Amino acid sequence: MTEDDIMAKLTDIFREVFDDDTLVITPETTADDIPRWDSFNHINIIVGTEMRFGLRFQTAEVEALKNVGELVKLIAAKSVRSSMA
C-alpha cells in the first residue's frame, strides 16, 4: 500500500468523523487546521484508522504524532511489519 493509498483512506475517515465530504487533508494538516478536531474527534480518528487498516496503535505512538503525514508514515510502517508476521 502506497502513502497515496493511505492518504485516500485517511481522507475518507476524516470526512466521516467531521461529517464534511469536502474536507481536504494534507501531510501537513494538524488539529489546529480543523476547527472541530478536539480530543473526542481525535479518538474517533484513531479508532477509525485502526479499524480501517486493521492495526493497533500504542498510546505513545499516537501522542508522538505531530501531523497527518506522521500518521501516514506510522500506518505504512505498521502495515509492513504486520504483513511480515
Secondary structure by P-SEA (a helix, b strand, c coil): ccaaaaaaaaaaaaaaaaccccccccccccccccccccaaaaaaaaaaaaaaacccccaaaaaacccaaaaaaaaaaaaaaaaac
